């Protein structure tokens, strides 16, 4: 009977090892899919930016082939990827809006963004893409180096952490914050 318990323990261990392997494979495949998704998103963003720079305007799509060539080509690409016509219509609207409005990136899930009441322009500042875009704009602005030096001096003078130093710098330059009341 002791051998039976030992045999069961070995079989269970082998099962757990196999499960751990399967989990590792699944996680690796998930990472690859995430990386591929990020690359495809970058491709979409680059194409949208190229079309915006060229001042291309995306018109209406017609399944009869009488609509805008750019819209038709985009829709044909979606259809060739196996997407349903209703989904194609939603994505085409997002593509048209992104290219025509010149606002940058295409919303990849327009239905969800509308349901959440968000668009890429109203995304919170903690959204990495939005924050990177804002910091990049500041980085390129004249005077940004001077701003950084002022914040560094304030920090070195022990006037608070970086966040507090930035807050103080903004206050010194006339920015009013909702949470602060003016002294009377």
C-alpha positions as CSV (number, residue, x, y, z in Angstrom):
1,X,0.0,0.0,0.0
2,X,2.9,2.3,0.6
3,X,4.0,1.9,-3.0
4,X,0.6,2.9,-4.2
5,X,0.7,6.2,-2.2
6,X,4.2,6.9,-3.5
7,X,3.2,6.1,-7.1
8,X,0.2,8.5,-6.8
9,X,2.5,11.2,-5.4
10,X,4.9,10.8,-8.3
11,X,2.0,10.9,-10.8
12,X,0.6,14.0,-9.2
13,X,4.0,15.7,-9.3
14,X,4.3,14.8,-13.0
15,X,0.9,16.3,-13.6
16,X,1.8,19.5,-11.8
17,X,5.0,19.8,-13.7
18,X,3.1,19.3,-17.0
19,X,0.6,22.0,-15.9
20,X,3.4,24.4,-15.0
21,X,5.0,23.8,-18.4
22,X,1.6,24.4,-20.1
23,X,1.2,27.7,-18.1
24,X,4.7,28.7,-19.2
25,X,4.0,28.1,-22.8
26,X,0.7,29.9,-22.6
27,X,2.3,32.9,-21.0
28,X,5.1,33.0,-23.6
29,X,2.5,32.9,-26.4
30,X,0.5,35.6,-24.7
31,X,3.7,37.8,-24.6
32,X,4.4,37.1,-28.3
33,X,0.8,38.0,-29.1
34,X,1.0,41.2,-27.1
35,X,4.3,42.2,-28.8
36,X,2.7,41.5,-32.2
37,X,-0.3,43.6,-31.3
38,X,1.9,46.5,-30.3
39,X,3.8,46.3,-33.6
40,X,0.5,46.3,-35.5
41,X,-0.8,49.3,-33.5
42,X,2.4,51.1,-34.4
43,X,2.0,50.3,-38.1
44,X,-1.6,51.7,-38.0
45,X,-0.5,54.8,-36.2
46,X,2.4,55.4,-38.7
47,X,0.0,55.0,-41.6
48,X,-2.6,57.3,-40.1
49,X,0.2,59.9,-39.5
50,X,1.4,59.6,-43.1
51,X,-2.1,60.1,-44.5
52,X,-2.6,63.1,-42.1
53,X,0.7,64.6,-43.2
54,X,-0.3,64.2,-46.8
55,X,-3.7,65.9,-46.0
56,X,-5.6,62.9,-47.3
57,X,-9.3,63.0,-46.7
58,X,-11.1,59.8,-46.3
59,X,-14.6,59.8,-47.8
60,X,-17.5,57.4,-47.7
61,X,-17.4,53.7,-48.5
62,X,-19.7,52.0,-50.9
63,X,-19.7,48.2,-51.3
64,X,-20.5,48.9,-55.0
65,X,-17.1,50.4,-55.4
66,X,-18.4,53.9,-56.1
67,X,-17.1,55.4,-52.9
68,X,-13.8,56.9,-51.8
69,X,-10.8,54.8,-53.0
70,X,-9.0,55.2,-49.6
71,X,-12.1,54.2,-47.6
72,X,-12.8,51.3,-50.0
73,X,-9.2,50.1,-49.7
74,X,-9.3,50.2,-45.9
75,X,-12.6,48.4,-45.8
76,X,-11.3,45.8,-48.3
77,X,-8.3,45.2,-46.0
78,X,-10.6,44.6,-43.0
79,X,-12.9,42.3,-45.0
80,X,-9.9,40.3,-46.3
81,X,-8.8,39.8,-42.6
82,X,-12.2,38.1,-42.1
83,X,-14.0,40.8,-40.2
84,X,-17.8,41.2,-40.4
85,X,-19.4,44.1,-42.3
86,X,-20.7,45.7,-39.2
87,X,-17.3,45.7,-37.6
88,X,-15.8,47.0,-40.8
89,X,-18.2,49.9,-40.7
90,X,-17.2,50.8,-37.1
91,X,-13.5,50.6,-37.8
92,X,-13.9,52.6,-41.0
93,X,-15.6,55.3,-39.1
94,X,-12.7,55.4,-36.6
95,X,-10.1,55.4,-39.4
96,X,-11.9,58.2,-41.2
97,X,-12.2,60.3,-38.0
98,X,-8.5,59.8,-37.2
99,X,-7.2,60.6,-40.6
100,X,-9.6,63.5,-41.4
101,X,-9.4,65.1,-37.9
102,X,-5.7,65.0,-37.8
103,X,-5.8,64.2,-34.1
104,X,-3.1,61.5,-34.3
105,X,-3.8,57.9,-33.5
106,X,-6.8,55.8,-34.6
107,X,-9.0,54.5,-31.8
108,X,-8.8,50.8,-32.1
109,X,-11.9,50.0,-30.2
110,X,-14.3,52.9,-30.9
111,X,-17.4,51.1,-29.5
112,X,-15.8,50.5,-26.1
113,X,-14.3,54.0,-26.0
114,X,-17.8,55.5,-26.6
115,X,-19.3,53.2,-24.0
116,X,-16.8,54.4,-21.5
117,X,-17.3,58.0,-22.5
118,X,-13.6,58.3,-23.6
119,X,-11.9,59.0,-26.8
120,X,-8.1,59.1,-27.2
121,X,-8.3,62.9,-26.6
122,X,-10.2,62.5,-23.4
123,X,-8.2,59.7,-21.9
124,X,-6.8,60.3,-18.5
125,X,-3.3,61.6,-18.1
126,X,-2.3,58.4,-16.5
127,X,-2.8,56.6,-19.8
128,X,0.8,56.0,-20.9
129,X,0.4,57.0,-24.5
130,X,-1.3,60.2,-23.6
131,X,1.2,61.1,-21.0
132,X,4.2,60.3,-23.3
133,X,2.6,62.5,-25.9
134,X,2.2,65.4,-23.5
135,X,5.8,65.1,-22.0
136,X,7.2,64.8,-25.6
137,X,5.5,68.1,-26.5
138,X,6.9,69.7,-23.4
139,X,10.4,68.2,-24.1
140,X,10.4,69.9,-27.5
141,X,9.2,73.3,-26.2
142,X,11.6,76.2,-25.9
143,X,12.5,76.8,-22.3
144,X,12.0,73.2,-21.2
145,X,15.7,72.9,-20.2
146,X,15.3,76.0,-18.0
147,X,12.2,74.5,-16.4
148,X,14.1,71.3,-15.6
149,X,17.0,73.2,-14.1
150,X,14.6,75.2,-11.9
151,X,12.9,72.1,-10.7
152,X,16.3,70.4,-10.0
153,X,17.5,73.4,-8.0
154,X,14.3,73.4,-5.9
155,X,14.7,69.7,-5.3
156,X,18.4,70.0,-4.4
157,X,17.5,72.9,-2.0
158,X,15.2,70.4,-0.3
159,X,12.0,72.3,-1.1
160,X,10.0,69.0,-1.5
161,X,9.8,66.1,-3.8
162,X,9.7,66.5,-7.6
163,X,5.9,66.7,-7.7
164,X,5.9,69.4,-5.0
165,X,8.6,71.3,-6.8
166,X,6.7,71.3,-10.0
167,X,3.5,72.3,-8.2
168,X,5.3,75.2,-6.6
169,X,6.8,76.3,-9.9
170,X,3.4,76.3,-11.5
171,X,2.0,78.3,-8.6
172,X,4.8,80.9,-8.9
173,X,3.8,81.3,-12.6
174,X,0.2,82.0,-11.9
175,X,-1.5,78.6,-12.1
176,X,-4.4,78.3,-9.7
177,X,-5.3,74.9,-8.4
178,X,-8.9,73.9,-7.5
179,X,-7.9,72.4,-4.1
180,X,-6.2,75.6,-3.0
181,X,-8.1,78.6,-1.7
182,X,-6.8,82.1,-2.1
183,X,-5.6,83.8,1.0
184,X,-7.7,86.8,1.9
